[in-house]
Amino acid sequence: MLRSSPKGSMGTTVSALGNYVEPVVAEFYAGLPNTKVEADAYEITVQVRGHTYEFSPTMINEALHVQPLDEDEVEEETILDSISKSELAEFLTEGTRKEWDKLTTADLSPRYSALMIIAAYNWIPSTHKTNVSIDRAQLIYKMARGIRIDMRKLIFRQVMNLGVVQKNDSCWLIFPRLIMSVLRKQHRVSLLLGEKAQGPVVYTKDKRFGEIYEQHLAKAKGKAKKGGEGKLSSRSAHVSHPLPSFSSAPTPGNTTGPRRFSVHDLGSVSIPQGLLTQDDLQTVLQQTTLALQALTDIVQDLNRSVAGGEDED
């Protein structure tokens, strides 16, 4: 899902950033424009630790190692903003429900549930990680469709809006690692005595969400049986979508044709040569964690496919 491309990937928005120092990030946000007119600017300057720093969408892309969208990509992304809530609900739950009201990550399929929470940490930050917001739902839908996201616009708008409505609470210091990266690219950030760098929060998927989803899926299969539609497999009950999925083991009747394979990108782990800094170690650890999470998702999908095949025998 966090696939790579020559223009950059969503994966870099999670793995390409280093540590941050909370008081420095707090000082950055304290220096943001506090009126809507100023917040509508496309580039600003902020005073942090005696230096003047520039902050703009272009600098966001540079920190994330992604290129800006071209005109066709902007149009593609804009078109998908018109999808209805019911379509989003059906897509994210893979067909188990169409109602948007009271939708939470527990209702989503395991992969979209995990992405929704990752989005709440990294792309559209929220203190309510299990809440399914329309913005995060649209974001994940676009990712699943292979549409590139204008991350510089998405992040810059959130940061500038926070300058207008920010509260004196550390939970409102969104995108701390990105902010720190942008600052470090311009000047050396001086730290005060006792200030320490903090690493990213490592997300561990709650297996209970997958169990709740499977319960919903079983109910959907039961309703289909009563409706005379026959016995459905776990995969056939899902709404159609463009992502690759695992198929069951081949039968004697379908082994003559060419086999189709689903290729899953586990990402990469880049370990610098020589002496490693703390930032290097944190980056490698984050990349390794993402790869292991991707591998775990594949194993879980395979286990469900095997279990589904045993039920039909």
HUNORGI-V487909 format. One record per residue. N is the residue number from 0. SS is DSSP state (h for helix, s for strand, l for the rest). PHI is phi in radians with two decimals (none if undefined). D_FIRST is the distance of its C-alpha to the first C-alpha in whole Angstrom. Layout:
{{N	SS	PHI	D_FIRST} {N	SS	PHI	D_FIRST}}
This chain:
{{0	l	none	0} {1	l	-1.52	4} {2	l	-1.29	5} {3	l	-1.69	9} {4	l	-2.65	12} {5	l	-1.02	15} {6	l	-1.67	15} {7	l	1.85	13} {8	l	-2.39	10} {9	l	-1.14	8} {10	l	-1.05	9} {11	h	-1.18	12} {12	h	-1.24	13} {13	h	-1.82	13} {14	h	-1.82	14} {15	l	-1.54	16} {16	l	-1.85	19} {17	l	-1.68	22} {18	l	-1.45	24} {19	s	-2.48	26} {20	l	-2.03	30} {21	h	-0.97	30} {22	h	-1.06	34} {23	h	-1.18	33} {24	h	-1.12	30} {25	h	-1.09	32} {26	h	-1.17	35} {27	h	-1.06	32} {28	h	-1.15	31} {29	h	-1.14	35} {30	l	-1.61	36} {31	l	-1.23	34} {32	l	-0.99	35} {33	l	-1.94	37} {34	l	-2.15	37} {35	h	-1.13	35} {36	h	-1.05	37} {37	h	-1.19	36} {38	h	-1.21	33} {39	l	-1.39	32} {40	l	-1.15	33} {41	l	-1.76	30} {42	s	-2.74	31} {43	s	-2.32	33} {44	s	-2.11	35} {45	s	-2.35	35} {46	s	-1.60	37} {47	s	-2.43	36} {48	l	0.91	39} {49	l	1.45	41} {50	s	-2.01	39} {51	s	-1.72	38} {52	s	-2.01	34} {53	s	-1.66	32} {54	s	-2.43	29} {55	s	-2.72	27} {56	h	-1.02	24} {57	h	-1.07	24} {58	h	-1.18	25} {59	h	-1.11	21} {60	h	-1.06	20} {61	h	-1.11	22} {62	h	-1.17	21} {63	h	-1.60	17} {64	l	1.06	18} {65	l	-2.22	16} {66	l	-1.68	18} {67	l	-1.17	20} {68	l	-1.26	19} {69	l	-1.51	21} {70	h	-1.06	23} {71	h	-1.13	21} {72	h	-1.19	18} {73	h	-1.10	20} {74	h	-1.14	21} {75	h	-1.05	18} {76	h	-1.15	17} {77	h	-1.13	20} {78	h	-1.04	20} {79	h	-1.28	17} {80	h	-1.20	19} {81	h	-1.53	22} {82	l	-1.09	20} {83	l	-1.37	22} {84	h	-1.12	22} {85	h	-1.15	22} {86	h	-1.15	20} {87	h	-1.10	17} {88	h	-1.08	19} {89	h	-1.13	19} {90	h	-1.18	15} {91	h	-1.21	14} {92	l	-1.62	16} {93	l	0.93	16} {94	l	1.66	19} {95	l	-1.42	21} {96	l	-2.82	22} {97	l	-2.08	23} {98	l	-1.45	25} {99	l	-1.44	23} {100	l	-0.99	26} {101	l	1.04	26} {102	l	-1.33	22} {103	s	-2.22	20} {104	h	-1.11	17} {105	h	-1.17	20} {106	h	-1.48	19} {107	l	-1.44	16} {108	l	-1.12	14} {109	h	-0.93	13} {110	h	-1.22	9} {111	h	-1.33	10} {112	h	-1.10	13} {113	h	-1.12	11} {114	h	-1.14	9} {115	h	-1.09	12} {116	h	-1.27	14} {117	h	-1.07	12} {118	h	-1.10	12} {119	h	-1.23	16} {120	h	-1.55	16} {121	h	-2.02	15} {122	l	-1.94	14} {123	l	-2.29	17} {124	l	-1.00	19} {125	l	-2.68	21} {126	l	-1.39	24} {127	l	-1.77	23} {128	l	-1.15	19} {129	l	-1.60	20} {130	s	-1.36	21} {131	l	-1.75	18} {132	l	-1.57	19} {133	h	-1.11	19} {134	h	-1.11	18} {135	h	-1.22	15} {136	h	-1.11	14} {137	h	-1.11	15} {138	h	-1.05	12} {139	h	-1.19	9} {140	h	-1.06	11} {141	h	-1.12	11} {142	h	-1.04	7} {143	h	-1.13	7} {144	l	-1.46	10} {145	l	1.37	8} {146	l	-1.57	11} {147	l	-1.24	12} {148	l	-1.76	13} {149	l	-1.38	16} {150	h	-1.14	16} {151	h	-1.09	19} {152	h	-1.21	21} {153	h	-1.06	19} {154	h	-1.29	20} {155	h	-1.04	23} {156	h	-1.09	24} {157	h	-1.16	23} {158	h	-1.12	25} {159	h	-1.17	28} {160	h	-1.12	29} {161	h	-1.17	29} {162	h	-1.11	32} {163	h	-1.51	33} {164	h	-2.00	33} {165	l	-1.02	32} {166	l	-2.08	34} {167	l	-1.40	35} {168	l	-2.59	33} {169	h	-1.10	30} {170	h	-1.20	27} {171	h	-1.60	27} {172	l	-1.48	27} {173	l	-1.32	23} {174	l	0.91	21} {175	h	-1.10	24} {176	h	-1.21	22} {177	h	-1.13	21} {178	h	-1.00	25} {179	h	-1.10	26} {180	h	-1.14	24} {181	h	-1.09	26} {182	h	-1.14	29} {183	h	-1.15	29} {184	l	-1.23	29} {185	l	-1.83	32} {186	l	-2.54	34} {187	l	-1.24	35} {188	l	-1.57	34} {189	l	-1.41	37} {190	l	-1.91	37} {191	l	-1.55	40} {192	l	-1.02	41} {193	l	1.63	39} {194	l	-1.35	36} {195	l	-2.22	33} {196	l	-1.34	30} {197	s	-2.04	27} {198	l	-1.61	24} {199	l	-1.25	20} {200	l	-1.44	20} {201	l	-1.49	18} {202	l	-1.52	16} {203	l	-2.03	17} {204	l	-1.17	16} {205	l	-1.42	19} {206	h	-1.13	19} {207	h	-1.13	22} {208	h	-1.09	19} {209	h	-1.15	18} {210	h	-1.17	22} {211	h	-1.12	22} {212	h	-1.10	20} {213	h	-1.11	21} {214	h	-1.12	25} {215	h	-1.11	24} {216	h	-1.14	22} {217	h	-1.11	26} {218	h	-1.12	28} {219	h	-1.12	26} {220	h	-1.17	27} {221	h	-1.11	30} {222	h	-1.14	31} {223	h	-1.15	30} {224	h	-1.09	32} {225	h	-1.11	35} {226	l	-1.42	35} {227	l	1.40	35} {228	l	-1.62	32} {229	l	1.47	32} {230	l	-1.40	30} {231	l	-1.73	26} {232	l	-1.44	24} {233	l	-1.02	21} {234	l	-1.39	19} {235	l	-1.25	21} {236	l	-1.40	21} {237	l	-1.43	18} {238	l	-1.22	18} {239	l	-1.17	17} {240	l	-2.65	13} {241	l	-1.43	11} {242	l	-1.37	9} {243	l	-1.17	10} {244	l	-2.37	12} {245	l	-1.40	15} {246	l	-1.85	18} {247	l	-1.26	22} {248	l	-1.05	24} {249	l	-1.17	26} {250	l	-1.70	29} {251	h	-0.96	32} {252	h	-1.38	32} {253	h	-2.13	29} {254	l	-1.63	29} {255	l	-1.39	31} {256	l	-1.40	28} {257	l	-1.14	25} {258	l	-1.38	23} {259	l	-1.85	19} {260	l	-2.17	16} {261	l	-1.69	13} {262	l	-1.73	11} {263	l	-1.95	9} {264	l	-1.47	8} {265	l	-1.54	10} {266	l	1.46	10} {267	l	-2.40	14} {268	l	-2.06	17} {269	l	-1.84	19} {270	l	-1.86	23} {271	l	-1.08	25} {272	l	-1.42	29} {273	l	1.55	32} {274	l	-1.23	32} {275	l	-1.63	29} {276	l	-1.52	29} {277	h	-1.10	28} {278	h	-1.11	25} {279	h	-1.04	24} {280	h	-1.09	24} {281	h	-1.13	22} {282	h	-1.13	20} {283	h	-1.11	20} {284	h	-1.08	20} {285	h	-1.13	17} {286	h	-1.09	15} {287	h	-1.12	16} {288	h	-1.08	15} {289	h	-1.10	11} {290	h	-1.12	12} {291	h	-1.16	14} {292	h	-1.12	12} {293	h	-1.10	9} {294	h	-1.13	12} {295	h	-1.07	14} {296	h	-1.07	11} {297	h	-1.12	12} {298	h	-1.06	16} {299	h	-1.12	16} {300	h	-1.10	14} {301	h	-1.11	17} {302	h	-1.07	20} {303	h	-1.15	19} {304	h	-1.13	20} {305	h	-1.12	23} {306	h	-1.11	24} {307	h	-1.14	24} {308	h	-1.17	26} {309	h	-1.16	28} {310	h	-1.15	29} {311	h	-1.48	30} {312	l	-1.20	32}}
